[in-house]
């Protein structure tokens, strides 16, 4: 079944978009990673229907995890953990919680300057 989606203005330059696998959550969720802003972030989004009479879903931000540097990559390491790399050389692993809607991202590991080419 196709999904009718309304666009949303995000006021950031988005570098990476990653969908959360369907077998992890029953609704459509995705991550975005920004670049070239004073403060960049990884955000978790879901879709919600604003008007029950219409069959159109709109992206809604669930949470934001602020980071230093531009987001250069986001990858799932397993069903509930992502790894993200940044232009400053840092790498972090974030745990994804489908149950805690207010703060679905929690840092579990970080490496500073892991891939810095000085």
N, C-alpha and C positions, 0 to 999 in steps of 0.2 A: 504494500500500500504506500503510495507516494506521500511525502510530507510537504504541506504547503507552509512556507516559512517567510515571515516578514523580516526585512533587513533592520539592523540596529546600528546607530552611530556610536562608535566607541571612543573617539577622540585620542586614539593611539595608533601608532604604526604597528601592525600585526606582522610578525615574522614567521611564526609557526602556529599551526592548528592541528590538534590531534584529537580524534574521537575516542571516547571511552568505549571499549568493546561491549557489544550488546549483551553478552553473557554475564557481564559484571553488574549492570543496573538495568532495570526494566524500562527506563525512559532514556531518551537521547540526551547525552551530556558530551561536552567537549572542552578542551583546554585551548587557550591562546597564550602566546608569548610575544611580548612587545620588544621593540628596538628603537634606538635613536631618540629616547625621551630622557628627561632629567632623572626620573625614577621609572624604571621598567618593572614589569610584573608578569607573573603567570596567573591567569584567571581561569576559574571553573565556571562553565555556563550550562544552563539547561534550557529547555523550551517550555513555554507556558502559553495557554490559550487565554487571551485577554477578554474575548467576548464569546460566550458559549454558543451564540447563534452562528458564528463564523467558524470555518474549519481552517483557521490560519494560526500557526504558532509563532511566537516571538521569542528571540533569545533573551534570557535574563541572567545576569551575573549572580552567581552564588557566593563566590569568595574571590579574594585577591591575595596573592603572596608576592610582596615586593622584593625585588632583587637588584643587585648592583651589576651593571653591565647589560649589554644587549643579550636577549635570549637567542642562542644560536642553534639549539636542538632540544627537543622533548621526545623521549622514548619510554615506552612501557617496559619495565624489567620483569614484571609479573602482573597479575590481575589487579593488585592494589598498590603498586609502587611505580613511580616514574623517576627517570633520571633526566636532569636538565643541565645543559652546559651554557656558559656565558662568555661574552667577548673578553672579559677580564681574566679568563683562565680558570674560574671557579666551576665546580661541578657539585650539584646537590642531588640527593635522593629524597623524594617526597612521598609520604604515604597518603593514599587517597581513601577517604571514608565516605561511602554512599549514605551513611546513617547520620553523620553530623553535618547538616546542611549549612550551618553558619561558618564552620571552619573545616571544610573537607580536606584541606592540605596541611600536613604536619611534617616538618623536616625530621628525617631519621638519620641522615649522614651527610657530611659535607667535606669537600676537599678544596682548599684554597690554592689557587695558582697551579692547578694540576696540569693544564695544557697551555702554559704561558710560554711564548717564544721570544721573550725579552728582547 
